[in-house]
């Protein structure tokens, strides 16, 4: 028999109602922060970035595909990875299904990675995804938006990710945390190469032919965007994780679903 | 729109202030998850029967060998030709991630009052793979406060944990109900949420909360007026 506290419907409700109140407060707080994001000042993007896409060479403006807003998911897939990051692949499994709705609400969602286009295309095909995925191979885009770093920056401890220096587990160069090592192995690369790419989300707006950068978020800033975690947060055992438990969606059949 | 245009340094200053507030929100969200996990569980004594592709199923069967079950109350009434457009939006969100939840001991399934044949046809049209059962002929939807009779809707009903007057034709509502099964096979109801309680599991809205126009639904008669089923948008 379960050791968890059980109760009658009335006892359950007595706990549920104050939780509901707290949940409503959190929802309103989230709305306030969304409002604050919308009020952020914009920074004009003057640099002429070039990307490789399914349709050929593209500018940042082209990535908007006729919409006025662009969300870029900085998908960790460095030039030397053998496969896209398995963890990024789980967030992509969520947004692949709803990108069509955003595209019909004036928001183009695109992934951008530093691997050459052919690698992105092959991996996207393997995963069965439909969202646009551009290659920033050879350009400054990923470096300018703080999701790719040079070996030199890494060696000298000069990586600034999530608006701070040396504040993230992926910044460790000696004692590599286990989840980093596991993820690196799943991407078919070593920890140092793996962690020179980072995940993030950047928002841009196109107004009168000019592109502005409006917002970027990294690290746990992505947490609320990670569908699987928001569902697990509602399950009795919560996230129920120690280390990396997930695989790519086509790799699970190697393991019993439990 | 037409926000102030500034240098990167000035933007960064505003961004860092917002970042501090965002981190606080993330921690508050974590705290609520812990509170949810600490909720008492309510024993489910009643037996419910569902209709699945392989025949009749008990609530215990819906766990599909796992100990946790999340049911999405998908609005699809007995006489409806199609599933609800908004619920279809939510399903487009979770269809791709149900497999990951399976590997954390969670089965995610949908349940609706429509007959199974109609559910099956709609699921096929949408190209979804999550399990979806029919609760036609069972009290399940009514007991978990997502379906109401025409007679009940004449008066205030208990919905989203309060007595409220719902529109008299609004007989189906969306929500999430969560269940746990212990090693003896006893089933417990752990959690349910409705209305904006299901907001966080719609990733698209969380993404829209990052862009300059936000959810951008103010100009409509109802918030999701812009929304279509994914096969109903014009190609752009």
HADDOCK unambig.tbl for C-alpha pairs under 7 A between the chains (distance, minus, plus):
assign (segid A and resid 1 and name CA) (segid B and resid 182 and name CA) 6.38 0.50 0.50
assign (segid A and resid 1 and name CA) (segid B and resid 183 and name CA) 6.61 0.50 0.50
assign (segid A and resid 1 and name CA) (segid B and resid 184 and name CA) 5.93 0.50 0.50
assign (segid A and resid 2 and name CA) (segid B and resid 182 and name CA) 5.70 0.50 0.50
assign (segid A and resid 5 and name CA) (segid B and resid 40 and name CA) 4.98 0.50 0.50
assign (segid A and resid 5 and name CA) (segid B and resid 41 and name CA) 6.39 0.50 0.50
assign (segid A and resid 6 and name CA) (segid B and resid 40 and name CA) 4.84 0.50 0.50
assign (segid A and resid 6 and name CA) (segid B and resid 41 and name CA) 4.47 0.50 0.50
assign (segid A and resid 6 and name CA) (segid B and resid 42 and name CA) 5.79 0.50 0.50
assign (segid A and resid 7 and name CA) (segid B and resid 40 and name CA) 5.94 0.50 0.50
assign (segid A and resid 7 and name CA) (segid B and resid 41 and name CA) 5.98 0.50 0.50
assign (segid A and resid 7 and name CA) (segid B and resid 42 and name CA) 5.38 0.50 0.50
assign (segid A and resid 8 and name CA) (segid B and resid 42 and name CA) 5.80 0.50 0.50
assign (segid A and resid 9 and name CA) (segid B and resid 42 and name CA) 6.05 0.50 0.50
assign (segid A and resid 12 and name CA) (segid B and resid 40 and name CA) 5.83 0.50 0.50
assign (segid A and resid 12 and name CA) (segid B and resid 41 and name CA) 6.64 0.50 0.50
assign (segid A and resid 12 and name CA) (segid B and resid 42 and name CA) 6.28 0.50 0.50
assign (segid A and resid 15 and name CA) (segid B and resid 39 and name CA) 6.49 0.50 0.50
assign (segid A and resid 34 and name CA) (segid B and resid 209 and name CA) 5.02 0.50 0.50
assign (segid A and resid 34 and name CA) (segid B and resid 210 and name CA) 6.55 0.50 0.50
assign (segid A and resid 34 and name CA) (segid B and resid 214 and name CA) 6.90 0.50 0.50
assign (segid A and resid 37 and name CA) (segid B and resid 210 and name CA) 6.51 0.50 0.50
assign (segid A and resid 38 and name CA) (segid B and resid 211 and name CA) 6.74 0.50 0.50
assign (segid A and resid 38 and name CA) (segid B and resid 212 and name CA) 4.66 0.50 0.50
assign (segid A and resid 38 and name CA) (segid B and resid 213 and name CA) 6.51 0.50 0.50
assign (segid A and resid 38 and name CA) (segid B and resid 214 and name CA) 6.56 0.50 0.50
assign (segid A and resid 39 and name CA) (segid B and resid 3 and name CA) 6.86 0.50 0.50
assign (segid A and resid 40 and name CA) (segid B and resid 14 and name CA) 6.79 0.50 0.50
assign (segid A and resid 41 and name CA) (segid B and resid 3 and name CA) 5.62 0.50 0.50
assign (segid A and resid 41 and name CA) (segid B and resid 4 and name CA) 4.89 0.50 0.50
assign (segid A and resid 41 and name CA) (segid B and resid 5 and name CA) 5.62 0.50 0.50
assign (segid A and resid 41 and name CA) (segid B and resid 6 and name CA) 6.29 0.50 0.50
assign (segid A and resid 41 and name CA) (segid B and resid 11 and name CA) 5.98 0.50 0.50
assign (segid A and resid 42 and name CA) (segid B and resid 3 and name CA) 6.36 0.50 0.50
assign (segid A and resid 42 and name CA) (segid B and resid 4 and name CA) 6.17 0.50 0.50
assign (segid A and resid 42 and name CA) (segid B and resid 5 and name CA) 4.73 0.50 0.50
assign (segid A and resid 42 and name CA) (segid B and resid 6 and name CA) 6.03 0.50 0.50
assign (segid A and resid 42 and name CA) (segid B and resid 11 and name CA) 6.84 0.50 0.50
assign (segid A and resid 43 and name CA) (segid B and resid 5 and name CA) 5.66 0.50 0.50
assign (segid A and resid 43 and name CA) (segid B and resid 6 and name CA) 5.45 0.50 0.50
assign (segid A and resid 43 and name CA) (segid B and resid 7 and name CA) 5.89 0.50 0.50
assign (segid A and resid 43 and name CA) (segid B and resid 8 and name CA) 5.92 0.50 0.50
assign (segid A and resid 43 and name CA) (segid B and resid 11 and name CA) 6.87 0.50 0.50
assign (segid A and resid 44 and name CA) (segid B and resid 5 and name CA) 6.91 0.50 0.50
assign (segid A and resid 69 and name CA) (segid B and resid 211 and name CA) 6.95 0.50 0.50
assign (segid A and resid 93 and name CA) (segid B and resid 96 and name CA) 5.02 0.50 0.50
assign (segid A and resid 93 and name CA) (segid B and resid 97 and name CA) 5.91 0.50 0.50
assign (segid A and resid 94 and name CA) (segid B and resid 93 and name CA) 5.65 0.50 0.50
assign (segid A and resid 94 and name CA) (segid B and resid 94 and name CA) 6.49 0.50 0.50
assign (segid A and resid 94 and name CA) (segid B and resid 96 and name CA) 5.57 0.50 0.50
assign (segid A and resid 94 and name CA) (segid B and resid 97 and name CA) 5.80 0.50 0.50
assign (segid A and resid 95 and name CA) (segid B and resid 93 and name CA) 6.85 0.50 0.50
assign (segid A and resid 97 and name CA) (segid B and resid 92 and name CA) 4.88 0.50 0.50
assign (segid A and resid 97 and name CA) (segid B and resid 93 and name CA) 5.65 0.50 0.50
assign (segid A and resid 97 and name CA) (segid B and resid 96 and name CA) 6.74 0.50 0.50
assign (segid A and resid 98 and name CA) (segid B and resid 92 and name CA) 5.63 0.50 0.50
assign (segid A and resid 98 and name CA) (segid B and resid 93 and name CA) 5.71 0.50 0.50
assign (segid A and resid 98 and name CA) (segid B and resid 204 and name CA) 6.22 0.50 0.50
assign (segid A and resid 100 and name CA) (segid B and resid 230 and name CA) 6.67 0.50 0.50
assign (segid A and resid 101 and name CA) (segid B and resid 230 and name CA) 6.98 0.50 0.50
assign (segid A and resid 102 and name CA) (segid B and resid 204 and name CA) 6.93 0.50 0.50
assign (segid A and resid 203 and name CA) (segid B and resid 210 and name CA) 6.95 0.50 0.50
assign (segid A and resid 203 and name CA) (segid B and resid 211 and name CA) 5.89 0.50 0.50
assign (segid A and resid 224 and name CA) (segid B and resid 206 and name CA) 6.85 0.50 0.50
assign (segid A and resid 225 and name CA) (segid B and resid 203 and name CA) 5.53 0.50 0.50
assign (segid A and resid 225 and name CA) (segid B and resid 206 and name CA) 5.87 0.50 0.50
assign (segid A and resid 225 and name CA) (segid B and resid 207 and name CA) 6.56 0.50 0.50
assign (segid A and resid 227 and name CA) (segid B and resid 201 and name CA) 6.12 0.50 0.50
assign (segid A and resid 227 and name CA) (segid B and resid 203 and name CA) 5.85 0.50 0.50
assign (segid A and resid 228 and name CA) (segid B and resid 97 and name CA) 5.96 0.50 0.50
assign (segid A and resid 228 and name CA) (segid B and resid 101 and name CA) 6.63 0.50 0.50
assign (segid A and resid 230 and name CA) (segid B and resid 200 and name CA) 6.41 0.50 0.50
assign (segid A and resid 230 and name CA) (segid B and resid 201 and name CA) 5.62 0.50 0.50
assign (segid A and resid 231 and name CA) (segid B and resid 201 and name CA) 6.22 0.50 0.50
assign (segid A and resid 233 and name CA) (segid B and resid 33 and name CA) 5.44 0.50 0.50
assign (segid A and resid 234 and name CA) (segid B and resid 33 and name CA) 6.89 0.50 0.50
assign (segid A and resid 234 and name CA) (segid B and resid 36 and name CA) 6.98 0.50 0.50
assign (segid A and resid 235 and name CA) (segid B and resid 68 and name CA) 6.88 0.50 0.50
assign (segid A and resid 235 and name CA) (segid B and resid 178 and name CA) 6.59 0.50 0.50
assign (segid A and resid 236 and name CA) (segid B and resid 37 and name CA) 5.22 0.50 0.50
assign (segid A and resid 236 and name CA) (segid B and resid 180 and name CA) 6.88 0.50 0.50
assign (segid A and resid 236 and name CA) (segid B and resid 190 and name CA) 6.75 0.50 0.50
assign (segid A and resid 237 and name CA) (segid B and resid 37 and name CA) 6.44 0.50 0.50
assign (segid A and resid 238 and name CA) (segid B and resid 33 and name CA) 6.92 0.50 0.50
assign (segid A and resid 238 and name CA) (segid B and resid 37 and name CA) 6.53 0.50 0.50
assign (segid A and resid 240 and name CA) (segid B and resid 104 and name CA) 6.91 0.50 0.50
assign (segid A and resid 246 and name CA) (segid B and resid 100 and name CA) 6.64 0.50 0.50
assign (segid A and resid 249 and name CA) (segid B and resid 99 and name CA) 6.82 0.50 0.50
assign (segid A and resid 257 and name CA) (segid B and resid 102 and name CA) 5.92 0.50 0.50
assign (segid A and resid 257 and name CA) (segid B and resid 103 and name CA) 5.17 0.50 0.50
assign (segid A and resid 258 and name CA) (segid B and resid 66 and name CA) 6.39 0.50 0.50
assign (segid A and resid 258 and name CA) (segid B and resid 102 and name CA) 6.33 0.50 0.50
assign (segid A and resid 258 and name CA) (segid B and resid 103 and name CA) 5.10 0.50 0.50
assign (segid A and resid 258 and name CA) (segid B and resid 104 and name CA) 6.45 0.50 0.50
assign (segid A and resid 258 and name CA) (segid B and resid 105 and name CA) 5.03 0.50 0.50
